[in-house]
């Protein structure tokens, strides 16, 4: 029986930490060997981490990444290893590449052919496209290797490789998460495998990198498009599966079809490995169980992404503790809860900074949240600072009405206090603004926007409520987030009897318009045609466009939607275009 035991190692790398990434790969190579794997595959650009961005312009970085390949090659005795790295001919011609090792020898490599250059991707900025479609004969199995975007093209490398004899396609990835992405991937991979009558093994990166989260969820589909393995979401995993190549061969012989595609053997550059002496297929191997890990439901998936992104941003940047301003509102409550789940209660400090406009209920809610989570909380009243600065500004503000400037002064004093504590003790400040507020500029520069990382920056307000209720469902009633925080009208509490709806439409309406304009990129006319009031749509679009300058100064935050502010959306700050 012709069987290939395949291992997929979905690892959490650190961009630029070549030693750590190499050590991690060697660890997984040894584990895969202990499980009798014939081949182990790692994610895209495992050596460098993804995306390395302009590190790729440093010649020393390119050389050092090649040096680490030598270390991995020495660990490849007895197992074929596929690992992502950066290949280069010279400083101006580099490739997103995969190396294939066996017994200390590189038996071949593959250069990524389709380079994504949309959304968060900038690969045309750095890489040249490959032109070869290699097939490797490994332990009697014909295996095609390709990289990430290559698998998304129906007439791409997978078609050429399968039509020229590949029985297994290994696609190595660094595919970022957004809501619903796994369903899209699996539908596509199922189609590719059944269309080409080939096993497809998709191995993905896991972990947070700046604004991006990679969710793992590596999968293997058989030649009829059936899912036979799925790795864990949002955590490292080693997926092992025995692929029955005899069954594939029989299936192909019984289901022959003439291809209409003009792909010939001249497109193929073959590398062949011939085993020297030992036939791995005859060696007794430990029994393995191939898992199809369940997909997380929508809210669980989003929450895990936020936890993963927060944990990795804080820890990979060398911080141990975080500090958060607690207002008694739902945004700061959810942010604090995510931080505790990511970092542990001993590494989260809450600070409540009441003013004369802070309600007693908000102060109580902040303290109740801190008790429920088991975190330390400090109370620093800001009224003395407000009065002192108003006194300093009295001449400049003479003969003017009290308004937004005085309101925002409170937020800026709070931002100063948090940054002072951060500066003193080396904690990183987590900001608490949500996507709805950031979209329309309902935030204060150098106030509630001041900090190092914006946990819920890409979470619309309505989703903030859903996630808060979801997190509370983990516990017996009433949950960690006080119920009053969820049910009371949201308010910045910068003036008497203030609520968000004094300035903004109800959040369910606002979020629908924002999703239409930002994520779906609909025009003013299209949004109005969907039933929204024209004056309201005009107002919201103008607020979004007018506040680009604020968003450019906001800290990075976890991307969870299809189109997030930051890497995804790049509009000019000086912008005279208006469609409404």
C-alpha positions in Angstrom: 0.0 0.0 0.0 1.4 3.3 -1.1 0.9 5.8 1.8 2.4 9.2 2.6 2.4 10.2 6.2 2.2 14.0 6.0 2.8 16.5 8.9 1.7 20.1 8.8 3.3 22.4 11.4 1.4 25.5 12.0 3.8 27.6 14.0 3.7 31.0 15.7 6.7 32.9 14.4 8.2 36.3 15.3 9.0 38.6 12.4 12.8 39.2 12.3 13.6 36.8 15.1 15.4 34.3 12.8 16.9 32.3 15.7 13.6 31.8 17.4 11.8 30.8 14.2 14.6 28.4 13.3 14.5 26.8 16.7 10.8 26.5 16.5 11.0 24.7 13.1 13.6 22.3 14.3 11.5 21.4 17.4 8.6 20.5 15.1 10.8 18.6 12.7 11.9 16.4 15.6 8.3 15.9 16.7 7.2 15.0 13.2 10.0 12.5 12.9 9.0 10.9 16.2 5.5 10.4 14.7 6.9 8.6 11.7 6.1 11.4 9.2 7.6 11.1 5.8 7.3 14.9 5.2 6.7 17.9 7.3 5.6 21.3 5.9 5.9 24.7 7.5 4.1 28.0 6.7 5.1 30.7 4.3 8.3 32.6 5.2 8.8 30.6 8.4 12.4 31.7 8.7 11.7 35.4 8.5 8.2 35.6 9.9 5.4 37.3 7.9 5.3 40.0 6.7 8.9 41.2 7.1 8.1 44.4 5.1 11.1 46.6 4.5 13.4 44.3 6.4 13.6 42.7 3.0 15.6 45.7 1.8 18.4 44.9 4.2 21.1 42.7 2.6 22.2 41.4 6.0 18.7 40.2 6.7 18.5 38.2 3.4 21.9 36.6 4.1 21.0 35.7 7.7 17.8 34.1 6.6 19.7 31.9 4.2 22.2 31.0 6.9 19.3 29.7 9.1 18.3 27.3 6.3 21.6 25.5 6.8 20.6 24.8 10.4 17.3 23.4 9.3 18.9 21.2 6.6 21.0 19.5 9.3 17.7 18.5 11.1 16.2 17.0 7.9 17.8 13.6 8.1 15.1 10.9 7.9 12.3 13.3 7.0 11.6 15.6 4.0 11.1 19.2 5.1 9.3 22.0 3.3 10.0 25.4 4.8 9.2 29.0 3.7 12.1 31.5 3.4 13.3 34.4 1.3 15.4 33.4 -1.7 17.4 36.0 -3.7 19.8 36.3 -6.6 20.8 39.8 -5.6 19.5 42.7 -3.5 17.1 43.7 -6.3 15.8 40.2 -7.2 14.2 38.3 -4.3 11.6 35.6 -4.1 9.0 34.4 -1.6 10.2 30.8 -1.6 9.9 27.3 -0.2 13.0 25.1 0.3 12.7 21.3 0.2 15.3 19.4 2.2 16.1 15.7 2.8 19.0 14.2 4.6 20.8 17.5 4.9 20.5 18.3 1.2 18.3 20.9 -0.5 16.7 18.9 -3.2 14.9 21.8 -4.7 13.0 25.1 -4.1 9.9 26.8 -5.3 9.3 30.5 -6.0 5.8 31.9 -5.5 4.2 32.8 -8.8 1.1 34.8 -7.9 2.0 37.8 -5.7 -0.9 39.4 -3.9 -0.9 43.2 -3.9 -4.3 44.2 -2.4 -5.6 44.8 1.1 -2.9 44.1 3.6 -0.5 42.6 1.0 2.4 44.5 -0.7 4.3 41.6 -2.3 4.9 43.3 -5.6 6.9 45.9 -3.6 9.4 43.3 -2.6 9.3 40.1 -4.7 9.8 38.8 -8.2 7.4 36.2 -9.4 8.6 32.6 -10.0 8.2 30.8 -13.3 8.7 27.1 -12.5 6.2 24.4 -11.5 8.3 21.7 -9.8 7.1 18.3 -8.8 9.1 16.3 -6.3 9.2 12.5 -6.1 9.3 11.8 -2.4 9.0 8.2 -1.1 7.2 7.2 -4.3 4.8 10.1 -4.0 4.6 12.9 -6.6 4.3 16.2 -4.7 3.8 19.7 -6.0 4.7 22.6 -3.8 3.3 26.1 -4.1 2.6 29.1 -1.9 -0.5 30.8 -0.6 -2.0 33.0 -3.3 -1.0 30.4 -5.9 -3.8 28.1 -4.8 -6.5 30.8 -5.3 -6.2 30.6 -9.1 -8.1 27.8 -10.9 -5.6 27.7 -13.7 -2.6 28.3 -11.4 0.3 26.0 -10.3 -2.0 23.4 -8.7 -3.6 22.6 -12.1 -0.3 22.4 -14.0 1.2 20.3 -11.3 -1.7 17.9 -10.9 -2.1 17.5 -14.7 1.6 16.5 -14.9 1.4 13.8 -12.2 1.3 15.5 -8.8 -0.7 13.4 -6.4 -0.3 15.8 -3.4 -0.2 19.6 -3.5 1.3 21.2 -0.5 0.4 24.9 -0.2 2.2 26.8 2.5 0.6 30.0 3.8 0.6 33.1 5.9 -3.0 33.9 5.4 -4.4 36.6 7.8 -7.7 36.2 9.6 -10.9 38.1 9.1 -14.4 37.1 10.0 -15.6 34.3 7.7 -12.2 33.7 6.1 -12.0 30.0 7.1 -15.3 29.2 5.3 -14.0 30.9 2.2 -10.7 29.0 2.3 -12.3 25.6 2.8 -14.8 26.1 0.0 -12.0 27.0 -2.4 -9.7 24.2 -1.3 -12.4 21.6 -1.6 -13.1 22.8 -5.1 -9.4 22.8 -6.1 -8.8 19.3 -4.8 -11.9 17.7 -6.5 -11.3 19.6 -9.8 -7.8 18.4 -10.0 -8.3 14.9 -8.3 -5.4 15.6 -5.9 -4.8 15.7 -2.2 -4.4 19.4 -1.1 -2.6 20.1 2.2 -2.9 23.7 3.3 -0.6 24.8 6.2 -1.1 28.2 7.7 0.7 30.5 10.1 -0.7 31.2 13.5 -0.3 34.1 15.9 -0.4 37.9 15.9 1.9 40.3 14.0 1.2 44.0 14.5 -2.4 44.4 13.3 -2.7 41.0 11.7 -3.8 37.7 13.3 -3.0 34.4 11.6 -5.5 31.8 12.6 -3.8 28.5 11.7 -6.7 26.2 10.8 -4.5 24.1 8.5 -6.5 21.7 6.4 -6.1 18.6 4.2 -8.6 17.7 1.5 -8.7 14.4 -0.3 -9.0 14.0 -4.1 -12.8 14.2 -4.0 -12.9 17.5 -2.1 -13.6 15.9 1.3 -12.1 17.5 4.4 -10.0 14.9 6.2 -8.0 17.0 8.6 -8.3 20.4 10.2 -5.8 22.0 12.7 -6.7 24.1 15.7 -7.7 27.7 15.3 -5.6 30.4 16.9 -3.0 28.1 18.4 0.0 26.1 17.3 -0.6 22.5 16.2 1.0 19.6 14.4 -1.5 17.9 12.0 -0.6 14.4 10.9 -2.4 12.4 8.3 -1.8 9.2 6.2 -2.6 9.8 2.6 -3.7 6.7 0.6 -2.0 7.2 -2.8 -3.2 3.8 -4.1 -6.8 4.9 -3.7 -6.1 8.1 -5.5 -4.5 6.2 -8.3 -7.5 3.9 -8.6 -9.9 6.8 -8.5 -8.1 8.7 -11.2 -8.1 5.6 -13.5 -11.8 5.3 -13.1 -12.5 9.0 -13.6 -10.5 10.0 -16.6 -11.3 13.2 -18.3 -9.6 15.1 -21.1 -8.3 18.4 -19.9 -9.1 21.5 -22.0 -6.1 23.3 -20.4 -3.0 23.7 -22.4 -0.4 22.7 -19.8 2.4 20.4 -21.0 5.4 18.8 -19.5 7.6 21.6 -20.8 6.1 23.8 -18.0 7.4 21.4 -15.4 10.8 21.4 -13.8 11.0 18.1 -11.9 13.2 17.4 -8.9 13.4 13.7 -8.0 14.6 12.3 -4.7 15.6 8.6 -4.5 15.8 7.1 -1.1 19.2 5.7 -0.3 18.7 2.3 1.2 15.8 2.5 3.7 12.3 2.5 2.5 10.3 4.5 4.9 7.0 2.9 3.9 8.2 -0.4 5.3 9.2 1.0 8.7 6.7 0.4 11.5 5.2 3.7 12.5 3.3 4.7 15.6 -0.4 4.9 15.2 -1.8 8.5 14.7 -5.2 9.9 14.9 -6.1 12.5 12.2 -8.2 15.2 13.8 -10.8 17.4 12.2 -10.9 20.0 14.9 -14.3 21.8 15.0 -14.5 25.3 13.7 -15.1 27.9 16.3 -18.4 29.7 16.1 -18.4 33.4 15.0 -18.2 35.1 18.4 -15.7 32.6 19.8 -13.5 32.9 16.7 -13.5 36.8 16.9 -12.8 36.8 20.6 -10.0 34.3 20.3 -8.5 36.5 17.5 -8.6 39.6 19.7 -7.0 37.7 22.6 -4.3 36.2 20.3 -3.5 39.6 18.7 -3.3 41.4 22.0 -1.1 38.7 23.7 1.3 38.5 20.8 1.6 42.3 20.3 2.3 42.9 23.9 4.7 39.9 24.5 6.5 40.0 21.2 7.3 43.6 21.8 8.9 42.7 25.2 6.2 44.1 27.5 4.9 42.2 30.5 2.1 44.4 31.9 -0.6 46.6 30.4 -2.5 49.6 31.8 -6.1 50.5 30.9 -8.3 53.4 31.8 -11.6 52.1 33.3 -14.5 54.4 32.6 -17.3 52.0 33.7 -18.3 51.7 30.0 -18.6 48.7 27.8 -15.6 49.4 25.6 -13.1 49.6 28.5 -14.8 46.7 30.2 -14.4 44.4 27.1 -10.9 45.6 26.5 -9.8 44.8 30.0 -11.5 41.4 29.9 -9.6 40.5 26.7 -6.4 41.7 28.2 -6.8 39.5 31.3 -7.6 36.5 29.1 -4.5 37.3 27.0 -2.0 38.1 29.7 -3.3 37.0 33.0 -4.9 39.1 35.8 -1.5 39.9 37.4 -0.3 41.7 34.3 -3.3 44.1 33.9 -3.7 47.3 35.9 -6.9 49.3 35.7 -7.1 53.0 36.5 -10.3 54.8 37.1 -10.1 58.6 36.7 -13.3 60.2 37.8 -14.3 63.8 37.0 -17.2 65.7 38.3 -19.3 64.3 35.4 -18.5 60.7 36.3 -21.6 59.0 37.6 -21.4 57.0 40.8 -22.7 54.0 38.8 -19.7 54.1 36.5 -17.2 54.2 39.3 -19.0 51.3 41.0 -19.1 49.4 37.7 -15.3 49.9 37.2 -14.6 48.5 40.6 -17.0 45.6 40.2 -15.3 44.7 36.9 -11.9 44.8 38.6 -13.0 42.5 41.4 -14.6 40.1 39.0 -11.4 39.9 36.9 -9.1 39.9 40.0 -7.0 42.8 38.7 -5.5 45.7 40.6 -7.3 49.0 40.3 -6.1 52.5 41.1 -8.3 55.6 41.5 -6.9 59.0 40.4 -9.5 61.8 40.4 -8.8 64.3 37.6 -10.8 67.3 38.9 -7.7 69.1 40.5 -5.8 68.8 37.1 -8.8 70.0 35.1 -9.2 73.1 37.3 -5.4 73.8 37.2 -5.3 73.6 33.4 -8.4 75.7 33.0 -6.8 78.3 35.3 -3.7 78.3 33.0 -5.9 78.7 30.0 -8.2 81.3 31.5 -6.8 84.2 29.6 -6.7 82.3 26.3 -10.3 81.1 26.8 -11.6 84.4 28.1 -15.0 85.5 26.7 -15.7 82.2 25.1 -18.4 79.6 25.8 -17.6 76.3 27.5 -17.7 73.5 24.9 -15.9 70.7 23.2 -12.4 71.9 24.1 -13.1 71.8 27.8 -14.8 68.4 27.4 -11.8 67.0 25.6 -9.4 68.5 28.1 -10.7 65.8 30.5 -9.9 63.0 28.1 -6.4 64.5 27.5 -5.7 64.7 31.2 -6.6 61.0 31.5 -4.4 60.2 28.5 -1.5 62.0 30.2 -2.0 60.1 33.5 -2.0 56.7 31.7 1.1 57.6 29.7 2.9 58.9 32.8 2.3 55.6 34.6 3.4 53.7 31.4 6.5 55.8 31.3 7.3 55.3 34.9 6.8 51.5 35.2 7.2 50.3 31.6 3.6 49.2 31.1 2.0 49.5 27.7 -1.3 51.5 27.5 -4.2 49.7 25.8 -6.7 52.1 24.3 -10.4 51.3 24.3 -12.0 53.0 21.3 -14.1 50.8 19.0 -14.4 50.9 15.2 -17.6 52.9 15.1 -16.2 55.8 17.2 -12.9 55.8 15.3 -14.7 55.8 12.0 -16.6 59.0 12.7 -14.0 60.7 14.9 -15.9 60.3 18.1 -12.5 60.1 19.9 -10.0 62.6 21.3 -6.5 63.0 19.9 -4.0 62.7 22.7 -6.8 61.6 25.0 -8.6 58.3 24.8 -6.6 57.6 21.6 -3.3 57.9 23.5 -1.6 54.5 24.0 0.4 51.7 22.4 -2.3 49.2 21.2 -6.0 49.5 20.3 -7.5 46.1 21.1 -11.0 46.7 19.7 -10.1 49.2 17.0 -11.7 47.0 14.3 -14.8 46.0 16.4 -18.0 47.9 15.6 -20.0 49.0 18.7 -22.8 46.6 18.1 -20.3 43.7 18.0 -18.8 45.0 21.3 -22.1 44.3 22.9 -22.3 40.8 21.3 -18.8 39.9 22.4 -19.4 41.2 26.0 -22.5 39.0 26.3 -20.6 36.1 24.7 -17.7 36.5 27.3 -20.2 36.7 30.1 -21.7 33.3 28.9 -18.5 31.6 30.0 -19.5 32.0 33.6 -22.5 31.5 35.6 -24.8 34.6 35.8 -24.0 37.4 35.9 -20.6 37.0 34.2 -17.5 39.1 34.6 -18.7 42.3 32.9 -21.3 43.9 35.1 -24.8 43.8 33.6 -25.3 47.5 34.2 -22.3 48.2 31.9 -24.1 46.3 29.1 -27.6 47.8 29.7 -26.9 51.5 30.4 -26.9 54.0 27.6 -23.3 54.5 26.4 -21.7 57.9 27.4 -18.3 59.6 27.3 -19.4 61.4 30.6 -17.6 64.6 29.6 -20.6 66.9 30.4 -23.8 66.7 32.3 -26.3 64.0 31.2 -24.3 63.2 28.1 -25.0 60.1 26.0 -23.4 59.0 22.7 -26.8 59.3 20.9 -26.7 63.1 21.5 -24.2 63.2 18.7 -24.5 59.9 16.8 -27.4 57.9 15.5 -28.3 54.6 17.2 -25.4 52.3 16.9 -27.2 49.6 15.0 -28.0 52.2 12.3 -24.6 53.8 12.4 -22.8 50.4 12.1 -24.9 49.4 9.1 -24.0 52.6 7.2 -20.3 52.3 8.2 -20.1 48.7 7.0 -21.7 49.7 3.7 -19.3 52.6 3.2 -16.1 51.2 4.6 -16.1 47.4 4.3 -18.5 47.0 1.3 -17.2 50.2 -0.3 -20.7 51.2 -1.5 -21.3 54.7 -2.9 -23.5 57.3 -1.3 -26.3 56.5 -3.8 -26.1 52.8 -3.2 -26.3 53.3 0.6 -29.3 55.6 0.3 -31.0 53.1 -2.1 -30.7 50.5 0.7 -33.2 52.6 2.8 -31.1 55.0 4.8 -32.0 58.7 5.1 -30.0 60.7 2.6 -29.1 63.5 5.2 -27.8 60.9 7.7 -25.7 59.1 5.0 -24.2 62.4 4.0 -23.4 63.2 7.6 -21.7 59.9 8.3 -19.7 59.8 5.1 -18.4 63.3 5.7 -17.5 62.4 9.3 -15.6 59.3 8.1 -13.7 61.2 5.4 -13.0 64.2 7.6 -11.4 62.2 10.4 -8.7 60.4 8.3 -6.1 62.6 10.0 -7.1 61.2 13.4 -6.9 57.6 12.3 -3.4 58.1 11.0 -2.3 59.0 14.5 -4.1 56.1 16.2 -2.2 53.1 17.6 -2.4 49.8 15.7 -5.1 47.3 16.6 -6.3 43.8 15.8 -7.8 43.4 12.4 -10.9 41.2 12.4 -13.1 42.5 9.6 -12.5 42.2 5.9 -11.5 45.9 5.6 -9.9 47.5 8.7 -8.5 51.0 9.2 -4.7 50.9 8.8 -3.0 48.5 6.4 -6.3 47.8 4.6 -7.5 51.3 3.8 -5.1 53.9 2.6 -6.8 57.2 1.8 -5.1 60.6 1.5 -5.5 62.9 4.5 -5.7 66.0 2.2 -8.7 64.9 0.2 -11.1 67.2 -1.6 -13.3 64.5 -3.2 -16.9 64.3 -2.0 -19.5 62.0 -3.4 -22.4 63.2 -1.2 
